[in-house]
Amino acid sequence: MDTPALPHPGPGANWNDPNCGPVAGTTHLGIGTVTVWGNDPEGHPDNAWKVCYETETDGPGLFIRTHPNSKYVWADQTLHPEPEIQQSVQVISKETNEIAKTIQVTEDEGSVAVHFEFNADGSEVWVSKWNRSDSKEANGEIVIYDAETLEEKARIKGLFAPTGKFNVYNRSNHVT
């Protein structure tokens, strides 16, 4: 597949698109784009291994995540040079393929918003606030959002570089 920039080689995300059927998506390291392609050669051969659509984000990112029970796909913008964009995530509607909301996770100097993980039932999304300039201090956070309302619920503070956090149930059962 041709893509406009180098896709992030991470796990990406998988979901059922109303038009393309089963799809996968990823962010790009060089531009603010989420590319989504069909991944069901048996059930949807016309869309298999072809780009179904792209959603433009404010900046290049590393991670994208969703859950079968969620209406949204979450994308970070960690690689953008402007702090305000690095500190924000964009939530994409699975129904419209458009940005539903931009959430500024932090305003702390040197910090970025990165990496998502849903809880097992998909009702919460956990986002990392990582201080890249001073990650040897306990100044990182995991910010918990309601996956339906997109409102902040809580913050777990005092963490060292909480860039990756993984839900064992979701990962072992391939819930993305």
N, C-alpha and C positions, 0 to 999 in steps of 0.2 A: 504494500500500500504506500502510496506517496503521502507524505505529511509535510506541512510547511516548515517544521523545525524538528529537532531531535526529541522524540517522546521520552518521558522519564521511564527508565527500565524497571520501575517498581511494579507492584501487583495490579495497579489500576483498580477498576471497579467493573462489576457486571450487573445488569438489570434487564428488565423487560420493557422495551420501548413500544408505545402504542402503534407506531407505524412500521418499524423495522423488525420487531420481534426481539429475541434475545440479542443483546449488544454488550460490548465492552467499551471502556473509555479510559483515556489517560490525559494528563496535562503535558505540557512541553517545557523543556528546559530553556528555550530561547525566545518564545513568544507567548503572549497571553491567549492561549487557545486550548480548549478541550476538544479532542477528536474522538468521535464515537463511530464504531464500525459494527457491522453484523457479525455474529459468531455462531450461527446455527445453520451449517451447510445442509442438513437433512430437512429441517422444518421450514427454513426460509432461504432456499438456495439463491434467490435473486439478490439478497443482501449480504450473503456470506463473504467475509473478508474484503468488503468494500466499505468505504467511508459513507455512513448514513447522513451525518451532519457534523458541523463544528459549531461550538459556542465560543464566542470571543469573551475573554475575561480581561480584567484591568492589567494583568501582568503574568509573567511566566511563573510556573509553580513546580512543585515536586509531587504532591499527593492529591488523590481524588478518592472519595469513598461514598458508598451508599449502603442501603440495607433493603431487603425485600419489602419491609413494612413502611418504608419511607417514601414520601412523594418527591424527595430531593436528592440531588447529588452535590456533595460539598467539594470545593476545589480551593487549595491554598495558592498564594501568589508570592511565595517566599523569595523568589529570585529577582523580583523587580527592584530597581535601584532606589526608589522613593520609599522612605520609612512608612508613610501612611498606608501605602498599598501592600507592603510586606506584612504589615500588622493586621491586615484585613483578609477575610475569606469571602468567597462568593458561593452562594447557594443557588443551584440551578434546578428549575422545575423539570421533572421528568415528563410532564404533560406538554409543556410548551417549548422545552429546550432553551429557555431564556433565563437570564439571571432573575431570580425571585427576590433576592435580598443580598446586600453586602453588609457584612458584620465586622466592625472594628473590634478585634479581640483585645488589643492593648494599645496604649499610647506611650509605654515606657521606652525610653531611648535605648537603642541597641537590640530591642526585642522584636521577634517576628512571630507570626501565627503559622503553625506548621502541623501537619499530620493529624488525621482524624481516626477515631475508632467509635463505632456504635456499641451500645450495650447489647446483650443477647436478644432482647425483644424489639430492638430498634427504636425505643422511645427516647433515648438520649444519644447525643453525639459529644464525644470528648475531644477537645482541641488543645494542642500544646501551645503554650506561650514560652518561647525559648529566647533567652538573652544570649545572642551569639557573641557579643563583645565581652561578656563576663560570665561564661557558663560554669566557671569553677566555684561560683557562689550559689547559694541556695535561693535563687531569685526566680526560678522557673515556676510555671503554674500549669495545671490542667484545668481548662475552663469547660464546664458542663452546660450543654444547651438542650432545651426541649426540642426534640426532632420534629414535632408537629408545629409548634408555635414559633420556633426559632428564637425563643427568648432565653437569656442566660438564667440558669438555675443555681449554680454554685461555682466556687473556685477552690481548688486544692493548691495551697501555696507552699513555698519553702522547698521546692524541688530543684535538683541539679539537672539541667539540660534535658527536660522530659520530651525529647523529640519523638521517640517511638514508644507507644504503649499498645498492647495487643490484647484483644479479647480472645482467650483460648478457645471458647466455644465457637465463636464466629470463624476463627482461622481454621480450626480442625474440621469444621463442617462446611467450609468454603462459602460462608455467608459474606458476600461483598455487596 
